Amino acid sequence: MPSLEDSNTCYEIHQKFGDGLTRKEKALRRLVCGPNAIEIEVRPIWKLLFKEILNPFYIFQTFTLTLWLVQGYIEYSVAIIILSIISIALTVYDLRQQSIKLHNLVKEHNKVEVMAWTKNEGSCKVESCQLVPGDVLLLESQKFSLPCDAILIEGSCVVNEGMLTGESVPVTKTPLPQTDNTKPWKVHSVEDYRRHVLFCGTEVIQTKRAGKGPVRAVVLQTGYLIMPDLIAFSG
């Protein structure tokens, strides 16, 4: 997954990315990093059918049916064959429908509009799939779902991380300090660096400005692995 270098210090993150990226820098990073999107393949029916037929259960059924046919159990064998065909057809249909629904759901997630800050141009709405590491997000709206990992650099916010940790208690996130040292930002102090990170998929419940400017976060990591097997294709 494309991300900011861990070698950046707190000071460098504020200075390099605090004012956002230019359009040229965005285009270059988008070319290198690719889209901030989940790609889920909708498997064709023939692949689902082939994989279902190769299920060990149906291989065993084929072997036993062959023995029964040789021994003359015609009616019983035909009944088992018909039931197996119906079972395979229903399973393939169900898996196909799940794949299509998941594909459509993820497609909508990739087109969520967020507020980003562009250097020398100001704020603008962009689709979440256009975000790149180093972009600056403006977190002003309520119930904001994070489309990527980001480092909070100004203001504070309360985040629901229940989907990641299972805990129902919201977590308060604080901005990354602007300390001038040579240590990487993840080890700038003995405290847990994750208190400055907003994780993808978590929900921002409330934001609080530190001054006149909006609550800002620098995109830390974008992109997802292509997941054709996200659904468990099993019989």
C-alpha positions as CSV (number, residue, x, y, z in Angstrom):
1,M,0.0,0.0,0.0
2,P,1.4,3.5,-0.9
3,S,2.2,5.5,2.2
4,L,4.3,8.3,3.6
5,E,7.9,7.4,4.5
6,D,8.2,6.4,8.2
7,S,11.5,8.3,8.3
8,N,9.7,11.6,8.2
9,T,10.0,13.5,11.5
10,C,7.1,15.3,13.1
11,Y,8.5,18.7,12.0
12,E,9.0,17.4,8.4
13,I,5.4,16.2,8.2
14,H,4.1,19.6,9.3
15,Q,6.4,21.6,7.0
16,K,6.3,19.4,3.9
17,F,2.6,18.5,3.9
18,G,0.9,20.9,6.3
19,D,-0.2,23.2,3.4
20,G,-1.2,20.4,1.1
21,L,0.1,19.4,-2.3
22,T,0.0,21.2,-5.6
23,R,-2.0,19.9,-8.5
24,K,1.2,18.7,-10.2
25,E,2.4,16.9,-7.1
26,K,-1.0,15.2,-6.7
27,A,-0.9,14.1,-10.4
28,L,2.6,12.6,-10.0
29,R,1.7,10.8,-6.7
30,R,-1.5,9.5,-8.2
31,L,0.5,8.1,-11.2
32,V,2.9,6.4,-8.8
33,C,0.5,5.3,-6.1
34,G,-2.6,4.5,-8.1
35,P,-6.2,5.1,-6.9
36,N,-7.3,5.0,-3.3
37,A,-9.8,2.3,-4.1
38,I,-10.8,-1.3,-3.3
39,E,-10.9,-3.5,-6.4
40,I,-13.2,-6.5,-6.1
41,E,-13.6,-8.8,-9.1
42,V,-17.0,-10.1,-9.9
43,R,-16.2,-13.7,-10.8
44,P,-17.9,-15.1,-13.9
45,I,-20.4,-18.0,-13.5
46,W,-18.2,-20.5,-15.2
47,K,-15.4,-20.0,-12.6
48,L,-17.8,-20.4,-9.7
49,L,-19.3,-23.5,-11.3
50,F,-15.9,-25.0,-11.9
51,K,-14.7,-24.4,-8.4
52,E,-17.9,-25.8,-6.9
53,I,-17.8,-29.0,-8.9
54,L,-14.2,-29.6,-7.7
55,N,-15.4,-29.5,-4.1
56,P,-14.2,-32.8,-2.4
57,F,-17.8,-33.5,-1.4
58,Y,-19.0,-33.7,-5.1
59,I,-15.9,-35.6,-6.1
60,F,-16.8,-38.2,-3.5
61,Q,-20.4,-38.2,-4.7
62,T,-19.2,-38.9,-8.3
63,F,-17.2,-41.9,-7.1
64,T,-20.1,-43.3,-5.1
65,L,-22.6,-42.7,-7.9
66,T,-20.4,-44.6,-10.3
67,L,-20.4,-47.6,-8.0
68,W,-24.2,-47.5,-7.5
69,L,-24.8,-47.3,-11.3
70,V,-22.5,-50.3,-11.8
71,Q,-24.4,-52.2,-9.2
72,G,-27.8,-51.3,-10.8
73,Y,-29.1,-48.7,-8.4
74,I,-30.4,-46.6,-11.3
75,E,-33.3,-44.8,-9.7
76,Y,-31.4,-43.9,-6.5
77,S,-28.4,-42.7,-8.5
78,V,-30.6,-40.5,-10.8
79,A,-32.3,-38.9,-7.7
80,I,-28.9,-38.1,-6.1
81,I,-27.6,-36.6,-9.4
82,I,-30.7,-34.3,-9.7
83,L,-30.4,-33.2,-6.1
84,S,-26.6,-32.5,-6.6
85,I,-27.3,-30.4,-9.7
86,I,-29.9,-28.4,-7.9
87,S,-27.6,-27.8,-5.0
88,I,-24.7,-26.7,-7.2
89,A,-26.9,-24.3,-9.1
90,L,-28.3,-22.7,-6.0
91,T,-24.9,-22.3,-4.4
92,V,-23.4,-20.8,-7.6
93,Y,-26.4,-18.4,-7.9
94,D,-26.0,-17.3,-4.2
95,L,-22.3,-16.7,-4.5
96,R,-22.8,-14.7,-7.7
97,Q,-25.4,-12.5,-6.1
98,Q,-23.1,-11.9,-3.1
99,S,-20.2,-11.0,-5.3
100,I,-22.3,-8.5,-7.3
101,K,-23.7,-6.9,-4.1
102,L,-20.2,-6.5,-2.6
103,H,-18.8,-5.1,-5.8
104,N,-21.6,-2.4,-5.9
105,L,-21.1,-1.6,-2.2
106,V,-17.4,-1.1,-2.6
107,K,-17.9,0.9,-5.8
108,E,-20.1,3.4,-3.8
109,H,-17.4,3.6,-1.1
110,N,-14.7,4.5,-3.6
111,K,-16.8,7.6,-4.7
112,V,-17.3,9.2,-1.3
113,E,-16.7,12.9,-1.5
114,V,-14.3,14.5,1.0
115,M,-12.9,18.0,1.6
116,A,-9.2,18.3,0.6
117,W,-6.8,21.2,0.8
118,T,-4.8,22.0,-2.3
119,K,-1.7,24.2,-2.0
120,N,-2.2,27.7,-3.4
121,E,-5.8,26.9,-4.3
122,G,-7.6,26.2,-1.1
123,S,-10.3,23.7,-0.2
124,C,-12.2,21.6,-2.7
125,K,-14.4,18.5,-2.9
126,V,-12.8,15.4,-4.3
127,E,-13.7,11.7,-4.6
128,S,-12.0,9.5,-2.0
129,C,-10.5,7.4,-4.8
130,Q,-8.4,10.5,-5.9
131,L,-6.6,10.9,-2.6
132,V,-2.8,10.3,-2.4
133,P,-0.3,10.1,0.5
134,G,0.5,13.7,1.5
135,D,-3.0,15.2,0.8
136,V,-4.5,17.3,3.5
137,L,-8.1,16.4,4.6
138,L,-10.4,18.9,6.2
139,L,-12.4,17.2,9.0
140,E,-15.3,19.5,9.7
141,S,-18.4,17.5,9.0
142,Q,-20.1,15.3,11.6
143,K,-20.1,11.5,11.3
144,F,-17.2,11.5,8.9
145,S,-16.0,8.0,7.8
146,L,-12.3,7.9,7.0
147,P,-11.6,6.7,3.5
148,C,-7.8,6.2,4.3
149,D,-5.3,6.3,7.1
150,A,-4.3,9.9,8.1
151,I,-2.2,11.7,10.6
152,L,-4.0,14.4,12.6
153,I,-1.9,17.6,12.5
154,E,-4.2,20.3,13.7
155,G,-7.2,20.3,16.1
156,S,-8.5,17.2,17.9
157,C,-11.4,14.8,17.3
158,V,-13.3,11.9,18.8
159,V,-13.3,8.7,16.8
160,N,-15.3,5.5,17.0
161,E,-12.8,2.7,16.4
162,G,-15.3,-0.1,17.3
163,M,-15.0,-1.8,13.9
164,L,-11.2,-2.2,14.5
165,T,-11.0,-2.9,18.3
166,G,-14.5,-4.0,19.2
167,E,-14.6,-1.4,21.9
168,S,-17.7,0.8,22.2
169,V,-15.9,3.7,24.0
170,P,-14.9,6.5,21.5
171,V,-11.2,7.5,21.4
172,T,-9.9,11.0,21.5
173,K,-7.2,11.8,18.9
174,T,-4.7,14.6,19.4
175,P,-2.6,16.4,16.7
176,L,1.0,15.3,15.9
177,P,3.3,17.7,17.8
178,Q,5.6,20.0,15.8
179,T,8.8,19.0,17.6
180,D,12.1,19.8,15.9
181,N,14.1,16.6,16.3
182,T,15.7,13.9,14.1
183,K,13.6,11.0,15.3
184,P,11.0,9.5,13.0
185,W,7.4,10.6,13.7
186,K,6.4,7.2,15.0
187,V,9.0,7.3,17.8
188,H,9.0,11.0,18.6
189,S,8.2,10.1,22.2
190,V,7.6,7.1,24.5
191,E,3.8,7.6,24.1
192,D,1.8,5.6,21.6
193,Y,1.9,7.2,18.1
194,R,-1.5,5.7,17.2
195,R,-3.2,8.5,19.3
196,H,-2.4,10.8,16.3
197,V,-3.5,8.4,13.6
198,L,-7.0,8.2,12.1
199,F,-7.5,4.7,10.7
200,C,-9.4,3.9,7.5
201,G,-13.0,2.9,8.0
202,T,-13.3,4.4,11.5
203,E,-15.9,7.2,12.1
204,V,-15.1,10.7,13.3
205,I,-17.9,11.6,15.7
206,Q,-16.8,15.1,16.8
207,T,-14.1,17.6,15.8
208,K,-12.6,20.5,17.8
209,R,-10.6,23.3,16.3
210,A,-7.3,24.4,18.0
211,G,-7.5,27.9,16.6
212,K,-9.2,29.7,13.7
213,G,-8.1,27.0,11.1
214,P,-10.1,23.8,10.4
215,V,-9.2,20.4,11.8
216,R,-6.7,19.0,9.4
217,A,-5.1,15.6,8.8
218,V,-2.4,14.4,6.3
219,V,-3.2,11.3,4.3
220,L,-0.8,8.6,5.6
221,Q,-1.7,5.6,3.5
222,T,-4.0,4.9,0.5
223,G,-4.8,2.0,-1.7
224,Y,-6.0,-1.5,-1.1
225,L,-5.0,-4.9,-2.3
226,I,-7.1,-6.3,-5.1
227,M,-9.4,-8.8,-3.4
228,P,-11.1,-11.2,-5.8
229,D,-11.4,-13.8,-3.1
230,L,-12.9,-11.5,-0.4
231,I,-16.0,-13.6,-0.3
232,A,-15.5,-17.2,0.9
233,F,-16.4,-19.2,-2.2
234,S,-17.2,-22.5,-0.7
235,G,-19.8,-25.1,-1.0
